[in-house]
Amino acid sequence: MRLLQKSFSELLAFFSVFIAILIFFPQITISATNNKTIIDSLISEFTTRTIQVLNEKNIDKINISTKSNFEYFNDNFINNLIDGNIQISSESPIKLKLNVKDFSVEYFELKSEDLQRKISLDFVVFLEEKDGDIKILNKQEFTYSDTISNNDLELIENSNYPFTKGKFPTKNKSIFDEIIEPVIIISAAIISVVLFFTVRSN
């Protein structure tokens, strides 16, 4: 009986601590997904659709033309093609070229202390067939948006991949920034000079 009471007391104590954590630390949340993971998933989604189009055309071997302006994206695209059973061969007369028309990572301040994250990607892949005819094989625009905490910034960006770093919109200067603040600074400088010479003269 005492053993049962002891076990019940321990369970009650554990439950009380758990409730206390929920009450006093309600802001405990899982960190936001990092930017690189999101970008990789968008490239993967685009490649999956590209593979579907190639399969519809009964193309399973291609040559990769000049690399895109984002080498990391191009390499990721190629690796996904290979995983999708598309052979990459320099001897193939059919060529693909990936073009990243638009890419951006941006943060926007919200009324709270949180930030809105927006990742935009605009892909186009061109197909050059045996006869030299070039056409758009696949074109997709992606926009990923969510809300993150200011504290997540260091976690979601990766210094090894500069493209994961986002930019903040330029703030419009207020009347205080443009007029009042400079007046205060100049006035403080004048008062300091006057006080300096007053002290020296005394």
N, C-alpha and C positions, 0 to 999 in steps of 0.2 A: 504493500500500500504506500509506504514511504517512497519507494522507487517510482511509483506512478505519479505521486505528487511532485517529486523532483523533476521528472520528465515534463510534466505539465507546466511547472514553473519556468523551466528553461525555454519551452516553446512559447510561453506567454512573454517572456523577456525578449526573445528574438523577434516576435511579432511586434512588440512595442517599439523596438529599435527601427524596424522596417517602416512602421507608420510614421515615426519621427523623421526619418529620412525623406519620406514623401512630402511631409508637411513643410519642413524647413529647407529642403533643397529641391524645389519644384522645377528649377531651371536646368537640371541635369538632362542633357540631350545627347544623341549620337551625333558625332561630327559630320559635317556636310561632305558629300562625295567630292573628291579632288577634281580639278579642272582637266587633268590629263586623262583620267578615267572616262569622263564625259565625252571628251573629244574623240578618244579611241572608240567609244561605243557608236558615235555618229559616223565615223569613218567605216566601221564594221557594217552598219546599217546600209550605208551607201554602196559598199562593195557587194553586199548580199543581193541588192537589187540589180547591180551591174552583172553579176554572175547569172541571175535569172534571165536577163536579156540575152547574154551570150549563149546560154543553153537553148533559148528559143530559136536562135540563129544557127544552132548546131556547131558552135565554135568552142573548141576545148583547148586550143593552143594559140597563143598570141605573142607578139613582140611588144615590148614597152618602148615607146618613143621617148623623146626628150623629157627629162624629169620635170616635174612641176616646180613652181616657185617655192614650195614648202617641201623640202626633202624628206622630213619626218613623215609627212602625210603620204607622200609617194611610196616610201618604203613600207609603211603600214598597209597601204592599199595593195601593194604587190603580195605581201605576206598573206593577206586575207584571200586574195585570188588563188594563191597556191593551196591554202587550206580548203578552198572550195573546188579543188580538183581542176583548176585551170592551169595548164602548163605554160611556163614562160620560156620562150625560145627565140634567140636572135635570128634563127633561120626561118621563122614564120613570116609569111608575106602580109599577114594581118597585124596591124599595129594599133595599140591603145595609147592614148595620152591623157593623163589626168591634169586638170587645170583647177586650181582653187581661186575662184573669182573674188570671193570675199571671205574674210575671217576676222573675228574680233571677240575679245573677252572684255566685258565692261561691268562696272559696279555703279549702282545708283543709290544714293542715300534715301532712306525712308524716314518717316516722321519719328519712328522709334529708333533705337540704336542699331537696328538691323540694316542689312543691305540687300538690294535686289541684284542678283547675278544674272547676266545675260550673255550667252555664248551663241554666236552666229557663224554659220558655215554655209558657203555656197559652192557646190561641186559641179563640175562638168567633165565628162570623159568623152573624148572623141575617138571614133573608129575609122581607121584608114584601111580600106579593103584592097584586094589584090589588084584591082584596076586603077588604084590611086584615088578613088572617090572617098572624100572625107565627110563624115556626118556625125551628128551628136548621138552617141549611144545611150547616154543616161545623164540626166540633169536633175539635181535636187537641192533644195534650200532647207536648211535646218535652223531652228531657233530654240535654244534651251533656256528656260528661265525659272528661277526659284528664289527663295529668300534665305539668306545666310546671316550668321552672326559676325560682328566685327572680329571676334576672337578666332573665327575660322580661317581668316585670310592667310595666316602663316602655314596652315595645314593644307589648304586646297591649292596653293601655288607651289611650283617646284623650280628651284633655282637652276637645276640642270636642264630644264626645258623652258627657255625664255618665252615661248609662245603661250605658256600657261599663266603668265602674269597679265592681270587685267589693268584697265585704266579707268580713272574716275573722271566724270565730266567736269569741265572748268566751271567753277562757281562764279556767278555774277556778283560783282562787288556791290555792297550796300552803300548807302549814303555815309554811314559811319566809316567804312573802309576808305572811301574816296575823299571825303572832306574832313570829318571830325577827327579821325585818328591822326592824319598828318598835322592838323592844327595843334593837337595836344602834344605831339612830338616836338614841333617847332617851338611852341610856348615853353615846354620843359627845358629845351636847349637854351633859350633866351634867359630864362630865370636862373639857370645854372651859371651862365656867363656873368650875369649881373651880380649874383651872390659871390662868385669868385673874386671879382674886382672889388666888391664892397668889403669883403674880409681882408683883402690885401691892403686896401687904403686905410683900414683901421689899425 
